Amino acid sequence: MKAYVFPGQGSQFKGMGQDLYQNSEKARQLFDKADEILGFSLTKVMFEGTDEELKQTNVTQPAIFLHSVALALTTDSFDAQMVAGHSLGEFSALVAAGALSFEDGLKLVSQRAAAMQKACELQPSTMAAVLGLADDKIETICAEVAATGEVVVPANFNCPGQVVISGSLEGVRIAGEKLKEAGAKRVLPLQVGGAFHSPLMEPAREELARAIADTTFSQPKCPVYQNVNAQPSTDVEAIKANLIAQLTAPVRWTQSVEAMVADGATQFIECGPGKVLQGLVKKISPAAETAGV
């Protein structure tokens, strides 16, 4: 069975989507429509912008969404039996599966990015990648630090031996020291604007909840494995609730891939910029085939 997977923030690069724009009339229409909906030339930033411009949350998230969805919607052989997306990528997956229109998906992604940016500005916060330590040990240490009053939680379970933590500057710093003492090979600070997938995103969660309530969703054509519980869903109300919860809950990518494999996935096709998810899938399930669109 084929599983299509969609990347999240961090997979952007200068020139992303340019070949697609030049070679596909259908893709060109989507890019032009995106510029019109957003009220600025996202296409120009994607093709010509600096790395710094592309890192801005309000640019990065719509850019990756647009690139990913354009690839899916212009691929004649797109025949997913299941889909999943990493964080932001869940919106791309939902459009590809027919649960959201392109226009509504883009509007939600843009609103989500703006809400997250505002939440980041309310309190200095950060994230760090923890390498070479068991998931349960990371969860325990984060809970111990959080019990002292600081904010720090596991945010992304990316693959065995790679978990990202998220929280206040001091919470992440203290947890990082304790994780290294507990045997982590490395704790790498990430160049991000704030503490995504942590309680500090609560203001953004509330804003996104209102936007999702005003958006029409349809039943997807295939199961969508969602970040919050790593379970397949085709129920519209469950999908909406999980999308909202995702902003303050961890991305359970390891568990999502494991669940897809258990349900019969043998080939994972990454639909979007870069090859990050192909690498993670290989670490989670070495026997699985991986490819890009």
C-alpha positions in Angstrom: 0.0 0.0 0.0 1.1 3.5 -0.7 1.2 6.2 2.0 1.8 9.8 0.9 3.5 12.0 3.6 3.8 15.7 3.7 6.6 17.7 5.3 6.4 20.5 7.8 8.3 23.7 8.6 12.1 23.5 8.0 12.0 21.9 4.6 11.8 25.2 2.7 14.6 26.3 0.3 15.2 29.2 -2.1 13.7 28.4 -5.5 11.2 25.9 -4.2 8.4 25.1 -6.6 9.9 27.0 -9.5 10.3 24.0 -11.8 6.7 23.0 -11.0 5.5 26.5 -11.8 7.3 26.6 -15.1 6.3 23.1 -16.3 2.7 22.7 -15.2 -0.2 25.0 -16.1 -2.3 23.5 -13.3 0.5 24.2 -10.7 0.8 27.7 -12.1 -2.9 28.4 -11.5 -2.5 27.2 -7.9 0.5 29.5 -7.3 -1.3 32.5 -8.8 -4.4 31.7 -6.8 -2.3 31.5 -3.6 -0.8 35.0 -4.3 -4.3 36.3 -4.8 -5.7 34.8 -1.6 -2.7 35.9 0.6 -2.6 39.4 -0.8 1.2 39.3 -1.5 3.4 37.4 -3.9 4.3 34.3 -2.0 5.5 32.9 -5.3 8.2 35.7 -5.7 9.5 35.0 -2.1 9.6 31.3 -2.8 11.6 31.7 -6.1 13.7 34.8 -5.3 13.6 35.4 -1.5 16.5 35.2 0.9 16.9 32.3 3.4 15.9 34.8 6.1 12.7 35.8 4.3 11.8 32.1 3.8 12.3 31.5 7.5 9.5 33.9 8.5 6.6 31.7 9.8 4.0 33.7 7.8 6.0 32.8 4.7 7.4 29.4 5.5 4.1 27.6 6.3 2.1 28.8 3.3 5.1 28.2 1.0 5.6 24.5 2.1 1.8 24.0 2.0 1.6 25.4 -1.6 4.6 23.4 -2.9 3.3 20.2 -1.3 -0.3 20.5 -2.5 0.7 21.6 -6.0 2.8 18.5 -6.3 0.0 16.2 -5.1 -2.7 17.8 -7.2 -0.6 17.8 -10.4 0.7 14.2 -10.0 -1.3 12.0 -12.4 -0.4 8.9 -10.4 -1.5 10.2 -7.1 -3.4 7.3 -5.6 -2.9 7.3 -1.8 -4.4 4.7 0.3 -3.4 6.6 3.4 -1.9 10.0 4.1 -0.1 11.9 7.0 1.6 15.2 7.4 4.3 16.3 9.9 2.8 19.3 11.9 2.0 21.9 9.2 2.0 19.0 6.7 -1.2 17.7 8.1 -3.1 20.5 6.3 -1.4 19.5 3.0 -2.4 15.9 3.6 -6.0 16.9 4.3 -6.2 18.8 1.0 -4.6 16.0 -0.9 -7.2 13.6 0.6 -10.1 15.8 -0.4 -11.1 16.8 3.2 -10.3 20.5 2.5 -10.4 22.7 -0.6 -7.1 24.2 -1.7 -8.4 27.7 -0.9 -9.7 26.8 2.6 -6.5 24.9 3.4 -4.3 27.8 2.4 -6.4 30.3 4.4 -6.2 28.1 7.5 -2.4 27.6 7.1 -2.0 31.4 6.8 -4.2 32.0 9.9 -2.3 29.3 11.8 1.1 30.8 10.9 0.0 34.3 12.0 -1.5 33.0 15.2 1.7 31.0 16.0 3.8 34.1 15.3 1.8 36.2 17.7 2.0 33.5 20.4 5.8 33.4 19.9 6.0 37.1 20.5 4.1 36.9 23.9 7.0 35.0 25.6 10.6 34.2 24.6 10.7 30.5 23.9 12.6 27.9 21.9 13.1 24.3 20.9 15.9 21.8 20.9 16.6 18.4 19.3 17.6 15.6 21.6 19.6 12.8 20.0 20.3 9.3 21.3 18.0 9.0 24.3 14.9 6.9 24.8 11.5 8.6 24.4 10.3 7.7 27.9 13.5 9.1 29.6 12.9 12.4 27.7 9.3 12.5 28.8 10.3 11.9 32.5 13.0 14.6 32.6 10.7 17.2 30.9 8.0 16.4 33.4 10.5 16.8 36.3 11.6 20.2 35.0 8.0 21.3 34.3 7.1 20.4 37.9 9.5 23.3 39.0 7.3 25.8 37.2 9.2 26.1 33.9 7.5 25.1 30.6 9.2 22.2 28.7 7.6 19.3 26.9 8.5 16.7 24.2 7.2 18.4 21.0 8.2 16.1 18.1 8.7 12.3 18.3 10.5 12.3 14.9 12.1 8.8 14.9 13.8 6.5 17.4 16.7 8.5 19.0 15.4 11.9 17.8 12.9 13.9 19.9 12.5 17.7 19.8 11.7 19.4 23.1 9.9 22.8 23.3 9.2 25.4 26.0 10.5 28.5 27.8 14.1 29.5 27.3 15.0 28.5 30.8 12.9 25.3 30.7 14.6 24.1 27.6 18.1 25.0 28.9 17.6 23.2 32.2 16.0 20.1 30.5 18.9 20.1 28.0 21.5 19.9 30.8 19.6 17.1 32.5 19.1 15.2 29.3 22.9 15.3 28.6 23.6 14.1 32.1 21.1 11.2 31.5 23.1 10.1 28.4 21.8 12.1 25.4 24.4 12.1 22.7 23.6 15.7 21.8 21.1 18.5 22.5 20.9 20.9 19.6 19.2 24.3 19.9 16.9 24.9 16.9 16.7 28.2 15.0 13.0 28.7 15.5 10.8 31.6 16.5 9.2 29.9 19.5 7.9 26.9 21.3 5.8 25.1 18.8 3.6 22.2 20.0 3.8 23.3 23.7 1.4 24.9 26.1 2.9 28.3 25.1 0.9 27.9 21.8 -2.4 28.1 23.7 -3.3 31.6 22.4 -2.7 30.3 18.8 -4.8 27.2 19.5 -7.7 29.3 20.5 -7.4 31.4 17.4 -7.1 28.4 15.1 -10.1 26.8 16.7 -12.3 29.7 15.7 -11.0 29.6 12.1 -11.5 25.9 11.8 -15.1 26.2 13.2 -15.8 28.6 10.3 -14.3 26.3 7.6 -16.1 23.5 5.7 -14.5 20.1 5.9 -15.5 17.0 3.9 -14.9 13.3 4.6 -11.5 12.4 3.2 -11.1 9.9 0.4 -8.6 7.8 2.5 -7.6 7.6 6.1 -5.6 10.5 7.5 -3.1 9.5 10.3 -3.1 12.5 12.6 -0.2 13.9 14.7 -2.0 14.0 18.0 -2.9 10.4 18.4 -1.1 8.6 15.4 -4.4 7.1 14.5 -6.3 7.0 11.1 -9.3 9.2 10.9 -12.0 9.8 8.3 -14.5 11.4 10.7 -14.8 15.2 10.0 -15.4 16.2 13.7 -12.5 14.1 14.9 -10.2 15.5 12.3 -11.1 19.1 13.2 -10.6 18.5 17.0 -7.2 16.8 16.3 -6.1 19.7 14.1 -6.9 22.2 16.9 -5.2 20.1 19.6 -2.1 19.7 17.5 -0.8 23.2 18.2 -0.2 22.4 21.9 0.3 18.6 21.7 3.3 16.7 20.4 3.7 15.5 16.9 3.8 11.7 17.2 5.5 11.0 13.9 7.3 7.8 14.9 4.0 6.4 16.1 2.2 7.5 13.0 4.6 5.8 10.7 4.5 2.6 12.8 0.7 2.7 12.7 0.7 3.1 8.9 3.1 0.2 8.5 1.0 -2.0 10.8 -2.0 -1.1 8.6 -0.3 -2.3 5.5 1.8 0.6 4.2 4.9 -0.6 2.3 5.8 2.5 0.3 6.1 6.0 1.6 6.1 8.8 -0.9 7.1 12.3 0.3 5.1 15.0 -1.3 6.8 18.4 -0.8 10.1 20.2 -0.7 13.1 18.2 0.6 13.6 14.6 1.7 13.4 14.9 5.5 10.5 12.6 6.0 12.0 9.9 3.8 15.0 9.9 6.1 12.8 9.6 9.2 10.6 6.9 7.7 13.8 4.8 7.0 14.9 5.1 10.6 11.4 4.2 11.9 10.8 1.3 9.5 14.0 0.3 7.6 12.1 -2.2 5.4 9.7 0.4 4.0 10.3 1.8 0.5 10.7 5.6 0.3 10.5 8.0 -2.7 9.7 11.6 -3.6 7.1 12.7 -6.0 
